[in-house]
Amino acid sequence: MNLGMGSLPARRPKVRPDDIAVVFKEHEWAYRQLDKRVTRVPNALTDAGVPKGHRAVQVGFNHPALKRSRMTQ
């Protein structure tokens, strides 16, 4: 079954958790680490009172934090 690109961030840590997902300057993050960080974003928004289904925006420079926030669903 083809689940599409949108499900890649959720699937990849289960399939290849120790493969490198992101390289930025001297830092590397494996898919397992990326998944852990990606799930923090929606959890923090929920804890702050943002209802499920609402939208949020992040403005910033080209940085891994910006990429992680774009992967949340």
Secondary structure, 3 states (H helix, E strand, C coil): CCCCHHHHHHHHHHHCCCCEEEEECCEEEEHHHHHHHHHHHHHHHHHCCCCCCCCCCCCCCCCHHHHHHHHCC
